[in-house]
Amino acid sequence: MVLDPAVQHVLDAYEKRSDAEHQRWSSMPGEQFAKERDQYLLAVGPATGLFINLLAKETKARTILEIGTSYGYSTVWLAEAARQTGGKVITLELQSSKQEYARERLREAGLDQFVNFRPGDARESLAKLDEPIDFVLLDLWKDLYIPCFDLVYPKLSPGAIVVADNMTYPESALINAATYRKHVRAMPHIQSMLLHVGQGLEVSRCIRGVEAIAV
């Protein structure tokens, strides 16, 4: 896949930073990492980035929701898809400093016009959403996956896709990840499966109303 040079340049810079940071935190004691983790990129990685980009394009997603901007790596991939689909990305993040960093990178990539940054508690932002959502990336604190999914579930368009990251890595996320998968798969009108892409993705599709559209 050939990306716009400005987009590729920004992604390369993110990945260079991620590689350098991984060298530091991977050998760090757990307690120290827990204290410092917010300063690290901890991005979804290129395999997941490419996957969500292609999936959003393939499903022609117009309203893309990212729950957990962090420093904006996945936001770039989603915004690049939104530019092709004629859509937009709504991205939620508790820490405004992280969103400011992401905003600058989106400007560098020439994609800022396709992104609506919303700082604050994701649950409060989701409660205020009043439009149907076509594509969701869940990537925030893992114990918030279920509350956030439950808030966005009624707003999913027919055929909407929800991708949840960190299903198989890191080990500290596995209990919450398993609980999330069980919860999502028990929901009505949801088809869901685990894909071993990147750090493990639970990919769920809303089939509510799909049959009626197909007729």
SEKE-593568 format. One record per residue (C-alpha): x, y, z; residue in three letters; residue number from 0. Coordinates in steps of 0.001 Angstrom, whole numbers. Layout:
% residues N
x,y,z,res,n
X,Y,Z,ALA,NUM
...
% end
This chain:
% residues 215
x,y,z,res,n
0,0,0,MET,0
1425,3363,-1068,VAL,1
621,6267,1263,LEU,2
830,9983,688,ASP,3
4485,10999,1411,PRO,4
3460,13395,4206,ALA,5
1441,10658,5909,VAL,6
4241,8127,5509,GLN,7
6764,10593,6934,HIS,8
4662,11090,10074,VAL,9
4075,7356,10539,LEU,10
7800,6657,10118,ASP,11
8569,9223,12830,ALA,12
6033,7625,15166,TYR,13
7488,4163,14585,GLU,14
11046,5395,15137,LYS,15
9950,6918,18445,ARG,16
8089,3741,19407,SER,17
11136,1549,18713,ASP,18
13403,3803,20791,ALA,19
10933,3913,23678,GLU,20
10438,157,23624,HIS,21
14149,-291,24239,GLN,22
13792,1772,27415,ARG,23
10557,564,28973,TRP,24
10873,-3144,28105,SER,25
13743,-3524,30618,SER,26
12159,-1280,33226,MET,27
10811,-2599,36560,PRO,28
7037,-2890,36517,GLY,29
6440,-294,39209,GLU,30
8567,2282,37423,GLN,31
6829,1634,34112,PHE,32
3420,2023,35753,ALA,33
4451,5453,37007,LYS,34
5894,6580,33676,GLU,35
3689,4832,31122,ARG,36
1812,7965,30055,ASP,37
4982,9412,28568,GLN,38
5403,6459,26189,TYR,39
3778,6081,22804,LEU,40
2512,2467,23251,LEU,41
953,2592,19779,ALA,42
-1093,-139,18104,VAL,43
1785,-780,15673,GLY,44
1981,-871,11872,PRO,45
158,-4194,11378,ALA,46
-2895,-3019,13314,THR,47
-2643,470,11833,GLY,48
-2766,-901,8305,LEU,49
-5555,-3321,9219,PHE,50
-7887,-678,10662,ILE,51
-7108,1638,7750,ASN,52
-8043,-956,5150,LEU,53
-11087,-2161,7099,LEU,54
-12464,1372,7464,ALA,55
-11978,1936,3741,LYS,56
-13475,-1406,2748,GLU,57
-16604,-760,4840,THR,58
-16788,2827,3512,LYS,59
-16992,4129,7081,ALA,60
-18038,7770,7192,ARG,61
-18169,8395,10946,THR,62
-15156,6808,12616,ILE,63
-14843,6864,16402,LEU,64
-11530,6400,18182,GLU,65
-11839,5853,21923,ILE,66
-8334,6632,23154,GLY,67
-6312,9056,21012,THR,68
-3125,8709,23061,SER,69
-385,10365,20975,TYR,70
-2266,9945,17702,GLY,71
-567,7100,15822,TYR,72
-3773,5188,15132,SER,73
-5550,8504,14545,THR,74
-3312,9086,11521,VAL,75
-4223,5700,10054,TRP,76
-7943,6321,10641,LEU,77
-7839,9871,9279,ALA,78
-6115,8659,6125,GLU,79
-9017,6236,5666,ALA,80
-11569,8987,6386,ALA,81
-10041,11151,3676,ARG,82
-10728,8392,1147,GLN,83
-14246,7578,2367,THR,84
-15269,11227,2612,GLY,85
-15763,10820,6344,GLY,86
-14385,12061,9644,LYS,87
-12721,10758,12790,VAL,88
-14034,11652,16240,ILE,89
-11241,10906,18689,THR,90
-11578,10888,22486,LEU,91
-8754,11297,25010,GLU,92
-8636,12166,28687,LEU,93
-5271,13934,28546,GLN,94
-5375,17136,26501,SER,95
-1552,17206,26226,SER,96
-1627,13933,24302,LYS,97
-4287,15266,21956,GLN,98
-2219,18412,21336,GLU,99
708,16239,20287,TYR,100
-1616,14224,18052,ALA,101
-3088,17407,16573,ARG,102
380,18584,15501,GLU,103
1181,15254,13870,ARG,104
-2146,15293,11990,LEU,105
-1310,18770,10702,ARG,106
2070,17538,9485,GLU,107
337,14659,7700,ALA,108
-2193,17030,6100,GLY,109
-5068,15167,7741,LEU,110
-6178,17496,10553,ASP,111
-9308,18612,8682,GLN,112
-10650,15045,8921,PHE,113
-10344,14803,12715,VAL,114
-12554,16133,15508,ASN,115
-10568,16090,18762,PHE,116
-12629,15773,21941,ARG,117
-10718,15880,25246,PRO,118
-12207,14644,28496,GLY,119
-13591,11459,30018,ASP,120
-14529,9078,27207,ALA,121
-17703,7964,28958,ARG,122
-18970,11541,29210,GLU,123
-18108,12193,25552,SER,124
-19838,9004,24430,LEU,125
-22989,9883,26358,ALA,126
-23183,13110,24351,LYS,127
-22741,11519,20924,LEU,128
-25931,11866,18915,ASP,129
-24966,10453,15525,GLU,130
-24692,6924,14127,PRO,131
-21179,5448,14194,ILE,132
-19800,3309,11377,ASP,133
-16423,2254,12783,PHE,134
-14954,2185,16303,VAL,135
-11424,1636,17587,LEU,136
-11330,845,21322,LEU,137
-7885,1450,22794,ASP,138
-7884,2949,26284,LEU,139
-7668,1558,29837,TRP,140
-8861,-2026,29484,LYS,141
-11285,-1900,32409,ASP,142
-13174,790,30479,LEU,143
-13729,-1324,27362,TYR,144
-17086,-2711,28490,ILE,145
-18534,597,29793,PRO,146
-17452,2342,26588,CYS,147
-18788,-428,24354,PHE,148
-22139,-335,26137,ASP,149
-22375,3417,25602,LEU,150
-21543,3223,21904,VAL,151
-23559,65,21150,TYR,152
-26947,1825,20718,PRO,153
-25317,4315,18336,LYS,154
-23823,1745,15945,LEU,155
-24976,1901,12342,SER,156
-26156,-1301,10653,PRO,157
-22980,-3133,9640,GLY,158
-20751,-1016,11901,ALA,159
-17407,-2452,12983,ILE,160
-15869,-2279,16470,VAL,161
-12167,-3147,16806,VAL,162
-10756,-3624,20328,ALA,163
-6976,-3722,20747,ASP,164
-4742,-5613,23226,ASN,165
-6654,-8867,23293,MET,166
-3536,-11072,23487,THR,167
-841,-8669,24746,TYR,168
312,-7399,27206,PRO,169
-240,-10074,29821,GLU,170
-1577,-7491,32280,SER,171
-4525,-6874,29931,ALA,172
-5568,-10483,29410,LEU,173
-8172,-10789,32163,ILE,174
-9985,-7622,31104,ASN,175
-9635,-8632,27451,ALA,176
-11257,-12011,28057,ALA,177
-14072,-10394,30039,THR,178
-14655,-7912,27223,TYR,179
-14806,-10626,24562,ARG,180
-17316,-12649,26573,LYS,181
-19450,-9546,27104,HIS,182
-19442,-8456,23463,VAL,183
-20191,-11917,22129,ARG,184
-23231,-12140,24412,ALA,185
-24725,-8929,23019,MET,186
-27676,-9203,20606,PRO,187
-27047,-8309,16967,HIS,188
-23263,-8660,17285,ILE,189
-20966,-11044,15414,GLN,190
-17460,-11114,16848,SER,191
-14134,-12891,16446,MET,192
-10549,-12691,17675,LEU,193
-7863,-11938,15104,LEU,194
-4182,-12461,15823,HIS,195
-3092,-9189,14287,VAL,196
-666,-6971,16175,GLY,197
-1395,-7325,19897,GLN,198
-4645,-9174,19256,GLY,199
-7876,-7633,17972,LEU,200
-11483,-8472,18775,GLU,201
-13368,-7465,15635,VAL,202
-17124,-7144,16106,SER,203
-19824,-6323,13567,ARG,204
-23254,-4919,14286,CYS,205
-25829,-6841,12266,ILE,206
-28838,-4935,13658,ARG,207
-30883,-3850,10640,GLY,208
-28450,-5345,8130,VAL,209
-31019,-7848,6867,GLU,210
-33549,-5082,6231,ALA,211
-31002,-3087,4244,ILE,212
-30064,-6110,2137,ALA,213
-33680,-6754,1051,VAL,214
% end
